Amino acid sequence: MDYKSLAALFPEDSAYSKNFGWAVIVGVVLLGFGKEPMVKGLAEAILAQIGDDNNVQLAAFRKLREALLKASPLVGFPRVCACIA
């Protein structure tokens, strides 16, 4: 999946682009469609975009984890656990 093109759908000056909100949306959509294994590729795309800044990495992945956990009532907790693991 081409995550760069998905990130490019959001304007560069929007909060979704700056704070990896696009990744949260993509992660929840992937989870909703039963594509949990593809979240690993999303995580790799986030790491490639961030680089070596540990604080930004933590913030981005915490936001993604929170969104995936909040989606658990809709898709089922076991699917979320498989996605996060």
ZIURKA-V53224 format. One record per pair of residues at least 4 apart in sequence whose C-alpha atoms are under 6 Angstrom apart, sorted by the first residue. I is the first residue (numbers start at 1). J is the second residue. D is the distance in Angstrom with one decimal. If there is no record, write none. Layout:
i->I j->J d->D
i->I j->J d->D
This chain:
i->7 j->22 d->5.9
i->12 j->17 d->5.6
i->15 j->19 d->5.8
i->16 j->20 d->5.6
i->16 j->21 d->4.0
i->16 j->22 d->5.4
i->23 j->27 d->5.9
i->24 j->64 d->5.0
i->28 j->68 d->5.9
i->30 j->35 d->5.0
i->31 j->35 d->5.6
i->31 j->36 d->5.3
i->36 j->83 d->5.0
i->47 j->51 d->5.9
i->58 j->62 d->5.9
i->61 j->65 d->6.0
i->72 j->76 d->4.8
i->72 j->77 d->4.8
i->81 j->85 d->6.0
